Amino acid sequence: MFDHRPPHTRSYNLSSKSIRMLSAAIAASFLILLMPAAHADATSEQNAQSILHMLDYLGVDYGGSVWFGKVVNEREYQEQAEFAGQSAKLLAKLPSHPNQAALVNEAQELDRNVRAKAPAEQVSAAAQQLRRKIIAAYKVPVSPRKVPDFKQAAILYQQLCVACHGAEGHGDGFKSETLNPRPTNFHDAIRMGKRSVYGLYNTISLGVARTDMPGFSQLSDEERWSLAFLVSNFHNLPERMDLGHKLWEKRNFQGAAPNLAALATLTANEVSINHGDNTRAVFEYLRAEPQALVATRHATLIFAAEQLDQALARYRAGDQTEALHFAIEAYLEGFEPMEMGLINLNAQLRVDIEREMMTIRQLIYSGVPIETLTMKIEQAKELLSQADELLRGGKLTITGAFASSLFILLHKGWVVLLILPTILAFVARSERRSGALTYIHAGWGSALLLGLFTWAATTWFVSISGSARTIISGVTALLASAILIYVWLLLHDKTHTRAWQQFLRDKVGTVLERKTLRVLALISFFIVYREIFEAVLFYQSLWTQTSHVIRTSLWGGIFAGGLTLLAGGWGLFRFVIKLSPGVFFAGTSILFAFMAVIFVGQSITSLQVAGIVASNPINLISLPMLGLLPTTQSLLAQAVVVGILILCYRLPIWHRRNDRNDKYPPAT
């Protein structure tokens, strides 16, 4: 209980406990004096929050005070002018930053526009743009640390807000008639469309000057965020919530998958302008049901950052295994699904993030000091933050969506383009081509059908974790490599015309029918399914970054890519089948050997990402498409395959040489 008696009427008895508390307070005061930097940081953050608070109000309320260059509400206009001027002054007092001068100039320009009674649209857009730049430059925390608690918020609203804002937020509480200005009506869709949840949070935290709206700094940060999210949802309509829910479940909206930061900082109007009405409905639904962000493990870069924090916490607690698990989840669930979208906006940033996250996994595995891992994780989170901002702000054009879709299919289909026509040409050169071709077509055809089934299943029925995806990809590549080596062993000594003719005459009815056809069908299956399986992931990510209008260009890219692969495959088939037997088998042997080395490298890398195989990076060039991913383990596996191929190639030569020497011993 607070003692409201005047100071001179109070009596003080200093117990030993009081003395200890007083001593602790004095010691704390000295510590504060010895840490001016920390105090300065806190003051700077408070000033930044105040600037953002004023800019938010300026962006929302300026239009109500000026109309076509004339002041329609003098009291409101004077307040807006004061906000603009104070923002520029406070901004100049923030800590030095490379962009500070430019930001101050923008704030001063905004102040001049307000005093010149510029159009509301111009002032509002400039205020919102400046607000975003300040957040980015000074790393102002603009989102809750965890999902808001609406049950707690509803209790607080009844205790603190009903008297003014009313039970349902219409601004009609029993005190509202006596207040000037009247309390905000949270059902005013036009006004609420201009406000962000972060703006509401600032109002709850700081209050509004010269009004009856106080600041509630006595509430915890989590309580203020929960209240802000609660009141932001009062104007939502049931049909909009239902639409947003359906669109979210199907990922049928434009823009990167939302996260708490996006839900808190973007206004409804900004979402509509940048990404369309469907995405606005999704944001409205997620603000009302933020638990959906956790219930469905969608791909977001903020999730990747959160998993890295968990990895650091587990590593600090001494649990290296769990730390590695969280680091793997950060990459597979948070970053990998967004890679393709990031390639279209900033390819180098994608490479940098992938390298940093690989290094983090290696550092955890190696047991480095906590300080080293902390520094590396902070660097990775900074890059993830840049990528998240880029994805949320970036929009794919019709041309960009078409090019991205085409690139995915060509990127994942080049392996199929090389191997499948070669296998078909190999079978077509046999005397049983009609029956033999059925095996091959059944192999790649079943892979195509299974790939389409996988896409449908993961879209509507089940969710495959990132680890499962990577393990499937790695095991499939390993099996494909093993089968290619086996076929190579059958073919490598058939590189001479006479040997090929003998092979056709003696083996076509046995080996080709009983063994080789089944093996070649398996190659066709594994190679086609692996590429389709990985392409599905990228297309699902790309789908969420485009609106329904632009999605027709995605289908156009798929169609164009399919035609390109078919035309290229047919051309390669016609070229290969016309080669002489010796050249044909030599080329086929080289191709299969080359692809076996590529697949084993890609397989080991996938299993490393999944945490099944250790990873020791080497400072060499990285060419993932060619299976060259410089780690000790992947290069060693590729070296083993190359050694097996060389050994198996040389053994028959040695045997023939020994047989010849036995038959024709050298003269003595």
Secondary structure per residue as TSV (DSSP state, phi and psi in degrees):
chain	resnum	aa	ss	phi	psi
A	1	M	-	360.0	142.5
A	2	F	-	-81.8	140.8
A	3	D	-	-91.9	107.6
A	4	H	-	-91.9	5.6
A	5	R	S	-69.0	149.7
A	6	P	-	-59.4	150.1
A	7	P	G	-56.1	-37.6
A	8	H	G	-75.1	-10.9
A	9	T	G	-98.8	-3.3
A	10	R	-	-87.9	150.5
A	11	S	-	-112.2	147.3
A	12	Y	-	-125.0	126.0
A	13	N	-	-119.2	111.2
A	14	L	-	-86.8	100.1
A	15	S	-	-79.4	172.2
A	16	S	H	-62.5	-35.0
A	17	K	H	-64.5	-41.3
A	18	S	H	-63.7	-39.2
A	19	I	H	-63.3	-42.3
A	20	R	H	-63.3	-40.2
A	21	M	H	-65.6	-40.2
A	22	L	H	-65.7	-40.4
A	23	S	H	-62.8	-41.6
A	24	A	H	-63.5	-37.9
A	25	A	H	-65.9	-41.0
A	26	I	H	-64.2	-44.1
A	27	A	H	-60.9	-41.5
A	28	A	H	-63.0	-36.8
A	29	S	H	-63.4	-41.7
A	30	F	H	-63.3	-39.8
A	31	L	H	-62.6	-39.3
A	32	I	H	-64.0	-40.0
A	33	L	H	-64.9	-31.7
A	34	L	H	-82.5	-6.9
A	35	M	-	-125.2	62.5
A	36	P	H	-64.7	-28.0
A	37	A	H	-64.2	-43.5
A	38	A	H	-63.7	-41.9
A	39	H	H	-62.8	-40.8
A	40	A	H	-63.5	-39.0
A	41	D	H	-62.5	-43.2
A	42	A	H	-63.8	-42.9
A	43	T	H	-63.6	-41.9
A	44	S	H	-62.3	-42.4
A	45	E	H	-64.9	-39.5
A	46	Q	H	-64.2	-41.8
A	47	N	H	-63.0	-41.9
A	48	A	H	-62.8	-41.6
A	49	Q	H	-62.2	-40.0
A	50	S	H	-64.7	-41.3
A	51	I	H	-61.1	-47.4
A	52	L	H	-62.4	-37.6
A	53	H	H	-61.9	-45.6
A	54	M	H	-68.5	-39.7
A	55	L	H	-65.6	-35.3
A	56	D	H	-63.1	-46.4
A	57	Y	H	-65.9	-36.3
A	58	L	H	-62.8	-42.6
A	59	G	H	-67.2	-28.8
A	60	V	H	-90.7	-45.8
A	61	D	H	-100.7	-11.1
A	62	Y	G	-58.6	-38.4
A	63	G	G	-62.3	-21.7
A	64	G	G	-83.7	-5.8
A	65	S	T	-111.1	-18.0
A	66	V	E	-130.4	135.2
A	67	W	E	-138.3	113.5
A	68	F	T	52.0	47.2
A	69	G	T	80.4	3.3
A	70	K	E	-120.5	142.5
A	71	V	E	-76.8	124.2
A	72	V	S	-106.7	-12.5
A	73	N	-	-144.3	95.9
A	74	E	H	-60.6	-43.3
A	75	R	H	-62.9	-44.0
A	76	E	H	-66.7	-39.6
A	77	Y	H	-65.0	-42.8
A	78	Q	H	-61.2	-36.8
A	79	E	H	-66.4	-42.0
A	80	Q	H	-65.3	-40.5
A	81	A	H	-63.3	-38.4
A	82	E	H	-66.0	-41.4
A	83	F	H	-58.7	-44.3
A	84	A	H	-63.6	-45.1
A	85	G	H	-66.4	-42.9
A	86	Q	H	-65.9	-35.3
A	87	S	H	-60.6	-44.9
A	88	A	H	-64.5	-40.7
A	89	K	H	-68.1	-44.8
A	90	L	H	-66.5	-35.1
A	91	L	H	-63.3	-36.8
A	92	A	H	-68.5	-20.1
A	93	K	T	-92.7	-5.1
A	94	L	S	-68.7	161.3
A	95	P	-	-57.0	153.2
A	96	S	-	-59.3	138.5
A	97	H	-	-149.7	145.4
A	98	P	T	-54.9	-29.1
A	99	N	T	-97.9	4.0
A	100	Q	H	-61.9	-44.9
A	101	A	H	-60.0	-42.9
A	102	A	H	-65.6	-38.6
A	103	L	H	-66.2	-41.0
A	104	V	H	-62.5	-41.8
A	105	N	H	-60.3	-41.4
A	106	E	H	-65.0	-40.4
A	107	A	H	-65.1	-40.4
A	108	Q	H	-67.0	-37.2
A	109	E	H	-65.2	-39.0
A	110	L	H	-62.8	-42.4
A	111	D	H	-60.3	-43.2
A	112	R	H	-64.4	-39.0
A	113	N	H	-65.0	-39.2
A	114	V	H	-64.8	-43.7
A	115	R	H	-70.3	-23.8
A	116	A	T	-88.1	2.1
A	117	K	T	58.9	48.4
A	118	A	-	-66.9	162.4
A	119	P	-	-57.0	147.2
A	120	A	H	-61.4	-38.8
A	121	E	H	-61.7	-39.6
A	122	Q	H	-67.4	-45.3
A	123	V	H	-67.2	-43.8
A	124	S	H	-62.0	-45.1
A	125	A	H	-64.0	-41.6
A	126	A	H	-65.9	-39.7
A	127	A	H	-65.3	-43.0
A	128	Q	H	-67.5	-39.2
A	129	Q	H	-64.9	-43.5
A	130	L	H	-64.2	-38.2
A	131	R	H	-60.0	-45.1
A	132	R	H	-64.7	-38.7
A	133	K	H	-67.0	-38.1
A	134	I	H	-66.0	-42.0
A	135	I	H	-59.0	-45.0
A	136	A	H	-68.6	-41.4
A	137	A	H	-70.5	-42.7
A	138	Y	H	-103.7	9.9
A	139	K	T	50.2	46.3
A	140	V	-	-71.0	127.8
A	141	P	-	-66.0	121.7
A	142	V	-	-127.4	18.5
A	143	S	S	-148.4	155.8
A	144	P	-	-68.1	155.0
A	145	R	S	-76.7	-21.4
A	146	K	S	-146.8	172.7
A	147	V	-	-62.2	133.7
A	148	P	-	-59.9	149.4
A	149	D	-	-103.4	102.1
A	150	F	H	-74.2	-27.8
A	151	K	H	-64.0	-45.0
A	152	Q	H	-64.4	-40.9
A	153	A	H	-64.5	-38.2
A	154	A	H	-63.4	-39.3
A	155	I	H	-65.0	-44.9
A	156	L	H	-63.6	-38.0
A	157	Y	H	-62.6	-42.7
A	158	Q	H	-63.6	-36.2
A	159	Q	H	-77.2	-37.9
A	160	L	H	-111.5	-23.7
A	161	C	T	-117.0	-25.0
A	162	V	H	-59.8	-38.5
A	163	A	H	-56.3	-35.2
A	164	C	H	-101.0	-48.0
A	165	H	H	-89.1	-11.3
A	166	G	-	88.5	160.0
A	167	A	T	-62.1	-32.3
A	168	E	T	-112.3	10.5
A	169	G	S	82.3	20.9
A	170	H	S	-85.3	3.2
A	171	G	S	74.3	26.8
A	172	D	-	-121.4	33.3
A	173	G	-	-65.1	166.8
A	174	F	T	-65.4	-17.9
A	175	K	T	-91.4	-9.4
A	176	S	G	-63.7	-32.2
A	177	E	G	-65.1	-25.1
A	178	T	G	-94.4	-0.3
A	179	L	-	-100.0	142.4
A	180	N	S	-141.8	114.3
A	181	P	S	-73.3	164.3
A	182	R	-	-67.5	150.8
A	183	P	-	-59.7	153.7
A	184	T	-	-63.0	137.5
A	185	N	-	-93.8	107.8
A	186	F	T	-72.4	-3.2
A	187	H	T	-96.3	0.4
A	188	D	-	-75.5	96.4
A	189	A	H	-62.3	-34.4
A	190	I	H	-66.1	-47.6
A	191	R	H	-70.0	-41.8
A	192	M	H	-68.4	-25.1
A	193	G	T	-65.3	-21.5
A	194	K	T	-93.1	-9.5
A	195	R	-	-103.4	139.6
A	196	S	-	-95.5	160.9
A	197	V	H	-63.2	-35.1
A	198	Y	H	-63.4	-37.6
A	199	G	H	-62.9	-41.2
A	200	L	H	-64.8	-39.9
A	201	Y	H	-59.9	-43.2
A	202	N	H	-64.2	-39.6
A	203	T	H	-63.1	-43.1
A	204	I	H	-65.0	-35.3
A	205	S	H	-76.8	-42.9
A	206	L	H	-106.9	-17.1
A	207	G	-	76.7	-174.3
A	208	V	-	-127.4	122.3
A	209	A	T	-59.4	144.5
A	210	R	T	57.8	28.3
A	211	T	S	-133.5	177.6
A	212	D	S	-89.1	8.8
A	213	M	-	-85.6	107.8
A	214	P	-	-85.4	166.3
A	215	G	-	-88.7	145.5
A	216	F	-	-112.1	59.6
A	217	S	T	-67.9	-15.6
A	218	Q	T	-71.9	-17.6
A	219	L	S	-78.5	153.1
A	220	S	-	-70.9	162.8
A	221	D	H	-58.9	-41.7
A	222	E	H	-64.9	-38.8
A	223	E	H	-65.8	-40.8
A	224	R	H	-66.3	-40.1
A	225	W	H	-64.6	-41.2
A	226	S	H	-63.2	-41.8
A	227	L	H	-62.4	-42.3
A	228	A	H	-61.9	-45.1
A	229	F	H	-64.6	-39.8
A	230	L	H	-60.3	-52.1
A	231	V	H	-71.1	-22.8
A	232	S	H	-68.9	-15.2
A	233	N	T	-100.4	-2.3
A	234	F	T	-61.5	-32.5
A	235	H	T	-87.7	0.0
A	236	N	-	-67.3	140.6
A	237	L	-	-99.9	144.6
A	238	P	H	-56.0	-40.3
A	239	E	H	-66.9	-31.7
A	240	R	H	-70.3	-38.0
A	241	M	H	-64.1	-40.8
A	242	D	H	-65.5	-42.2
A	243	L	H	-62.9	-47.0
A	244	G	H	-61.2	-38.8
A	245	H	H	-62.3	-47.7
A	246	K	H	-63.6	-42.7
A	247	L	H	-66.0	-37.7
A	248	W	H	-66.3	-44.7
A	249	E	H	-61.8	-35.9
A	250	K	H	-91.3	-3.5
A	251	R	T	54.9	37.5
A	252	N	-	-99.6	67.8
A	253	F	S	-155.3	166.8
A	254	Q	S	-93.1	153.2
A	255	G	S	94.6	163.9
A	256	A	S	-65.2	155.1
A	257	A	-	-57.4	131.9
A	258	P	-	-65.4	160.8
A	259	N	-	-143.0	177.7
A	260	L	H	-59.4	-37.6
A	261	A	H	-63.5	-43.6
A	262	A	H	-66.6	-42.9
A	263	L	H	-61.2	-33.8
A	264	A	H	-81.8	-33.1
A	265	T	H	-102.2	-25.1
A	266	L	-	-88.9	133.7
A	267	T	-	-80.2	161.4
A	268	A	H	-61.1	-38.0
A	269	N	H	-65.2	-40.6
A	270	E	H	-62.1	-42.0
A	271	V	H	-63.6	-43.4
A	272	S	H	-62.4	-44.9
A	273	I	H	-66.2	-43.6
A	274	N	H	-82.0	-33.7
A	275	H	H	-130.7	-5.1
A	276	G	-	98.8	170.3
A	277	D	H	-70.2	-31.6
A	278	N	H	-62.3	-43.4
A	279	T	H	-66.9	-35.1
A	280	R	H	-60.7	-41.7
A	281	A	H	-63.1	-38.4
A	282	V	H	-63.6	-44.1
A	283	F	H	-63.1	-41.4
A	284	E	H	-62.4	-41.8
A	285	Y	H	-64.2	-44.9
A	286	L	H	-70.9	-29.6
A	287	R	H	-67.5	-32.1
A	288	A	H	-82.9	-27.5
A	289	E	-	-130.5	64.2
A	290	P	T	-64.3	-16.9
A	291	Q	T	-62.9	-21.4
A	292	A	H	-62.6	-26.0
A	293	L	H	-65.1	-30.6
A	294	V	H	-91.6	-37.5
A	295	A	H	-65.0	-35.4
A	296	T	S	-111.0	116.2
A	297	R	-	-80.5	74.1
A	298	H	-	-78.4	169.9
A	299	A	-	-88.2	110.6
A	300	T	-	-137.0	149.0
A	301	L	H	-73.9	-26.4
A	302	I	H	-67.4	-32.8
A	303	F	H	-63.4	-39.6
A	304	A	H	-60.3	-44.2
A	305	A	H	-63.8	-40.7
A	306	E	H	-63.6	-39.6
A	307	Q	H	-66.8	-34.8
A	308	L	H	-65.0	-38.4
A	309	D	H	-62.1	-41.2
A	310	Q	H	-64.2	-39.5
A	311	A	H	-60.9	-43.3
A	312	L	H	-64.3	-41.3
A	313	A	H	-63.9	-42.3
A	314	R	H	-69.1	-36.4
A	315	Y	H	-66.2	-40.1
A	316	R	H	-64.9	-31.8
A	317	A	T	-81.5	-1.9
A	318	G	T	91.7	5.9
A	319	D	-	-98.0	86.3
A	320	Q	H	-66.7	-37.3
A	321	T	H	-63.7	-47.3
A	322	E	H	-67.4	-35.5
A	323	A	H	-61.0	-43.1
A	324	L	H	-64.8	-38.3
A	325	H	H	-60.1	-46.7
A	326	F	H	-66.2	-37.0
A	327	A	H	-64.8	-38.7
A	328	I	H	-65.9	-43.5
A	329	E	H	-62.0	-37.0
A	330	A	I	-58.3	-39.8
A	331	Y	I	-78.1	-50.3
A	332	L	I	-72.5	-42.2
A	333	E	I	-91.7	-28.5
A	334	G	I	-99.6	-40.7
A	335	F	I	-103.2	-46.0
A	336	E	G	-55.3	-44.2
A	337	P	G	-64.6	-19.2
A	338	M	G	-97.6	0.5
A	339	E	H	-58.3	-46.9
A	340	M	H	-63.3	-40.1
A	341	G	H	-64.5	-34.4
A	342	L	H	-74.1	-33.1
A	343	I	H	-56.8	-37.9
A	344	N	T	-72.1	-18.9
A	345	L	T	-107.5	-38.4
A	346	N	-	-159.9	89.2
A	347	A	H	-63.1	-37.4
A	348	Q	H	-67.0	-36.9
A	349	L	H	-63.2	-38.3
A	350	R	H	-60.4	-45.6
A	351	V	H	-62.7	-42.0
A	352	D	H	-63.0	-43.2
A	353	I	H	-66.2	-43.9
A	354	E	H	-60.0	-41.6
A	355	R	H	-66.1	-43.2
A	356	E	H	-64.1	-41.2
A	357	M	H	-71.7	-32.0
A	358	M	H	-66.6	-40.4
A	359	T	H	-64.2	-39.1
A	360	I	H	-61.1	-44.0
A	361	R	H	-61.8	-40.2
A	362	Q	H	-66.7	-40.9
A	363	L	H	-63.0	-41.4
A	364	I	H	-63.7	-44.4
A	365	Y	H	-63.7	-33.2
A	366	S	H	-83.5	-13.1
A	367	G	T	73.2	45.4
A	368	V	-	-73.4	165.2
A	369	P	-	-59.1	150.3
A	370	I	H	-60.6	-33.7
A	371	E	H	-63.1	-40.5
A	372	T	H	-64.2	-44.5
A	373	L	H	-67.0	-39.7
A	374	T	H	-59.4	-46.4
A	375	M	H	-61.4	-43.3
A	376	K	H	-67.6	-39.2
A	377	I	H	-67.0	-38.7
A	378	E	H	-62.9	-39.3
A	379	Q	H	-63.6	-43.1
A	380	A	H	-64.5	-40.6
A	381	K	H	-65.5	-34.3
A	382	E	H	-64.3	-42.9
A	383	L	H	-66.0	-40.1
A	384	L	H	-63.4	-37.3
A	385	S	H	-63.5	-42.5
A	386	Q	H	-62.2	-42.6
A	387	A	H	-66.5	-39.9
A	388	D	H	-63.1	-44.5
A	389	E	H	-63.4	-39.8
A	390	L	H	-65.2	-43.0
A	391	L	H	-69.2	-39.0
A	392	R	H	-70.3	-30.6
A	393	G	H	-90.6	-25.2
A	394	G	-	-81.0	143.6
A	395	K	-	-128.9	135.8
A	396	L	-	-82.0	128.8
A	397	T	-	-79.5	174.8
A	398	I	H	-60.3	-44.8
A	399	T	H	-64.4	-43.1
A	400	G	H	-64.2	-40.6
A	401	A	H	-65.5	-41.8
A	402	F	H	-62.2	-46.8
A	403	A	H	-64.0	-40.0
A	404	S	H	-64.8	-44.8
A	405	S	H	-62.7	-43.2
A	406	L	H	-63.5	-42.7
A	407	F	H	-62.5	-41.9
A	408	I	H	-58.6	-47.0
A	409	L	H	-67.3	-41.0
A	410	L	H	-70.1	-38.3
A	411	H	H	-63.3	-41.9
A	412	K	H	-87.5	-13.2
A	413	G	H	-101.8	-5.1
A	414	W	H	-66.9	-32.2
A	415	V	H	-65.6	-45.7
A	416	V	H	-60.5	-40.1
A	417	L	H	-60.6	-33.4
A	418	L	H	-81.0	-44.8
A	419	I	H	-85.6	-45.9
A	420	L	H	-61.0	-48.0
A	421	P	H	-61.1	-33.9
A	422	T	H	-65.8	-42.5
A	423	I	H	-63.4	-43.5
A	424	L	H	-62.4	-40.0
A	425	A	H	-66.6	-38.1
A	426	F	H	-60.7	-46.2
A	427	V	H	-69.9	-38.2
A	428	A	H	-64.2	-23.3
A	429	R	T	-81.7	-6.5
A	430	S	S	-83.7	170.0
A	431	E	T	-81.5	-9.9
A	432	R	T	-113.7	44.1
A	433	R	H	-62.7	-38.6
A	434	S	H	-63.9	-49.7
A	435	G	H	-70.6	-35.2
A	436	A	H	-68.2	-40.1
A	437	L	H	-63.0	-27.8
A	438	T	H	-61.0	-39.4
A	439	Y	H	-59.4	-47.5
A	440	I	H	-67.1	-45.1
A	441	H	H	-63.3	-35.9
A	442	A	H	-65.2	-36.1
A	443	G	H	-64.7	-56.8
A	444	W	H	-73.9	-30.1
A	445	G	H	-66.1	-42.4
A	446	S	H	-66.3	-33.7
A	447	A	H	-65.0	-40.6
A	448	L	H	-63.3	-45.6
A	449	L	H	-63.7	-42.2
A	450	L	H	-65.5	-36.0
A	451	G	H	-63.0	-42.6
A	452	L	H	-65.5	-38.4
A	453	F	H	-64.4	-41.4
A	454	T	H	-60.0	-43.7
A	455	W	H	-60.4	-46.6
A	456	A	H	-64.3	-43.0
A	457	A	H	-64.8	-44.3
A	458	T	H	-74.5	-19.5
A	459	T	H	-82.2	-39.5
A	460	W	H	-117.4	-22.2
A	461	F	T	-119.6	-50.6
A	462	V	-	-127.7	164.1
A	463	S	-	-121.9	122.7
A	464	I	-	-93.5	124.6
A	465	S	-	-66.6	160.7
A	466	G	H	-61.5	-39.1
A	467	S	H	-63.5	-42.5
A	468	A	H	-63.8	-42.2
A	469	R	H	-59.1	-46.5
A	470	T	H	-68.5	-39.4
A	471	I	H	-64.6	-43.9
A	472	I	H	-59.4	-44.6
A	473	S	H	-62.7	-42.9
A	474	G	H	-67.6	-44.0
A	475	V	H	-66.3	-40.8
A	476	T	H	-61.5	-42.9
A	477	A	H	-64.3	-38.4
A	478	L	H	-65.9	-42.0
A	479	L	H	-64.4	-42.2
A	480	A	H	-61.7	-40.1
A	481	S	H	-63.8	-43.4
A	482	A	H	-63.4	-42.2
A	483	I	H	-67.6	-39.3
A	484	L	H	-62.7	-40.1
A	485	I	H	-62.6	-41.9
A	486	Y	H	-61.2	-46.6
A	487	V	H	-64.9	-37.5
A	488	W	H	-60.9	-38.2
A	489	L	H	-63.1	-32.7
A	490	L	H	-72.4	-27.7
A	491	L	H	-104.3	-22.9
A	492	H	T	-64.2	-25.3
A	493	D	T	-98.5	15.2
A	494	K	-	-103.7	28.9
A	495	T	-	-85.8	1.8
A	496	H	S	-111.4	145.7
A	497	T	H	-55.5	-45.7
A	498	R	H	-63.1	-41.7
A	499	A	H	-65.3	-39.7
A	500	W	H	-64.0	-43.4
A	501	Q	H	-63.9	-40.4
A	502	Q	H	-64.1	-39.0
A	503	F	H	-61.5	-45.8
A	504	L	H	-62.7	-40.7
A	505	R	H	-72.3	-39.0
A	506	D	H	-98.9	-29.0
A	507	K	H	-111.3	-14.4
A	508	V	T	-61.5	-30.4
A	509	G	T	-84.3	-12.8
A	510	T	T	-117.5	-67.7
A	511	V	H	-63.1	-49.7
A	512	L	I	-63.3	-34.1
A	513	E	I	-81.8	-44.7
A	514	R	I	-88.1	-37.9
A	515	K	I	-112.6	-58.9
A	516	T	I	-59.9	-40.7
A	517	L	H	-62.8	-42.4
A	518	R	H	-64.2	-40.4
A	519	V	H	-66.5	-43.9
A	520	L	H	-65.2	-36.0
A	521	A	H	-64.2	-38.5
A	522	L	H	-64.4	-41.7
A	523	I	H	-58.6	-47.8
A	524	S	H	-57.9	-42.5
A	525	F	H	-65.1	-54.3
A	526	F	H	-62.9	-41.7
A	527	I	H	-68.5	-45.5
A	528	V	H	-66.9	-43.7
A	529	Y	H	-66.2	-39.8
A	530	R	H	-60.3	-44.7
A	531	E	H	-69.2	-38.6
A	532	I	H	-66.8	-42.3
A	533	F	H	-57.3	-43.5
A	534	E	H	-74.8	-35.1
A	535	A	H	-64.8	-34.9
A	536	V	H	-57.0	-43.4
A	537	L	H	-58.7	-45.9
A	538	F	H	-69.2	-38.4
A	539	Y	H	-68.3	-36.0
A	540	Q	H	-63.0	-40.1
A	541	S	H	-66.5	-44.0
A	542	L	H	-64.5	-33.6
A	543	W	H	-60.5	-38.1
A	544	T	T	-74.3	-11.3
A	545	Q	T	-98.2	5.1
A	546	T	S	-127.7	150.2
A	547	S	-	-82.8	170.0
A	548	H	T	-65.0	-24.7
A	549	V	T	-70.4	-40.9
A	550	I	T	-81.0	-18.8
A	551	R	H	-64.1	-21.6
A	552	T	H	-62.1	-31.3
A	553	S	H	-71.2	-26.8
A	554	L	H	-63.9	-45.1
A	555	W	H	-64.1	-35.3
A	556	G	H	-62.3	-40.4
A	557	G	H	-65.6	-40.5
A	558	I	H	-63.4	-43.6
A	559	F	H	-63.4	-45.4
A	560	A	H	-65.4	-41.0
A	561	G	H	-64.5	-40.3
A	562	G	H	-62.7	-43.0
A	563	L	H	-63.8	-40.3
A	564	T	H	-62.4	-44.4
A	565	L	H	-66.2	-40.3
A	566	L	H	-63.9	-45.0
A	567	A	H	-64.6	-44.2
A	568	G	H	-64.5	-41.5
A	569	G	H	-65.0	-41.5
A	570	W	H	-64.8	-41.7
A	571	G	H	-63.5	-41.8
A	572	L	H	-66.1	-40.9
A	573	F	H	-59.8	-46.2
A	574	R	H	-65.7	-34.5
A	575	F	H	-70.5	-46.3
A	576	V	H	-67.6	-39.4
A	577	I	H	-68.7	-18.7
A	578	K	T	-88.7	-6.6
A	579	L	S	-70.2	154.5
A	580	S	-	-65.6	154.1
A	581	P	H	-54.7	-43.5
A	582	G	H	-63.0	-47.6
A	583	V	H	-65.3	-40.7
A	584	F	H	-59.0	-49.9
A	585	F	H	-72.1	-32.7
A	586	A	H	-64.3	-46.2
A	587	G	H	-64.2	-41.8
A	588	T	H	-63.1	-42.3
A	589	S	H	-62.2	-44.0
A	590	I	H	-64.3	-43.7
A	591	L	H	-61.4	-47.3
A	592	F	H	-65.3	-38.5
A	593	A	H	-64.9	-44.2
A	594	F	H	-61.1	-45.6
A	595	M	H	-69.6	-32.4
A	596	A	H	-62.3	-40.2
A	597	V	H	-67.1	-42.0
A	598	I	H	-61.6	-48.2
A	599	F	H	-64.7	-38.3
A	600	V	H	-68.4	-35.0
A	601	G	H	-65.3	-44.6
A	602	Q	H	-65.9	-36.1
A	603	S	H	-63.4	-49.4
A	604	I	H	-61.7	-39.3
A	605	T	H	-63.8	-43.5
A	606	S	H	-60.8	-43.2
A	607	L	H	-69.3	-27.9
A	608	Q	H	-68.4	-43.0
A	609	V	H	-61.4	-36.8
A	610	A	T	-77.6	-4.6
A	611	G	T	82.7	10.8
A	612	I	S	-84.3	-34.9
A	613	V	S	-115.2	140.0
A	614	A	-	-65.1	161.2
A	615	S	-	-137.1	121.5
A	616	N	-	-124.8	96.6
A	617	P	B	-62.5	149.6
A	618	I	-	-123.6	140.6
A	619	N	S	-78.6	76.8
A	620	L	S	-132.6	170.8
A	621	I	-	-65.4	143.7
A	622	S	-	-111.7	125.5
A	623	L	B	-132.2	81.6
A	624	P	G	-57.0	-36.9
A	625	M	G	-61.8	-28.0
A	626	L	G	-100.0	11.4
A	627	G	T	74.4	8.3
A	628	L	B	-94.0	92.3
A	629	L	-	-121.4	102.6
A	630	P	-	-68.6	87.6
A	631	T	B	-129.2	155.7
A	632	T	H	-57.0	-42.4
A	633	Q	H	-69.5	-44.3
A	634	S	H	-68.5	-41.2
A	635	L	H	-67.1	-35.9
A	636	L	H	-66.0	-42.2
A	637	A	H	-62.0	-42.0
A	638	Q	H	-66.3	-37.4
A	639	A	H	-64.5	-37.4
A	640	V	H	-63.4	-43.8
A	641	V	H	-63.3	-45.1
A	642	V	H	-60.3	-41.2
A	643	G	H	-62.3	-42.1
A	644	I	H	-62.1	-43.9
A	645	L	H	-64.0	-44.0
A	646	I	H	-64.3	-44.0
A	647	L	H	-62.2	-45.3
A	648	C	H	-69.1	-26.3
A	649	Y	H	-74.7	-37.4
A	650	R	H	-81.5	-29.0
A	651	L	H	-56.7	-49.1
A	652	P	H	-60.5	-35.4
A	653	I	H	-64.8	-42.8
A	654	W	H	-64.3	-40.7
A	655	H	H	-63.7	-44.7
A	656	R	H	-63.7	-37.9
A	657	R	H	-66.4	-41.7
A	658	N	H	-66.7	-40.0
A	659	D	H	-63.1	-40.6
A	660	R	H	-65.3	-39.5
A	661	N	H	-67.2	-35.5
A	662	D	H	-68.8	-37.4
A	663	K	H	-76.4	-38.1
A	664	Y	S	-125.3	78.1
A	665	P	-	-63.1	145.9
A	666	P	-	-62.7	143.9
A	667	A	-	-65.8	140.7
A	668	T	-	-101.3	360.0
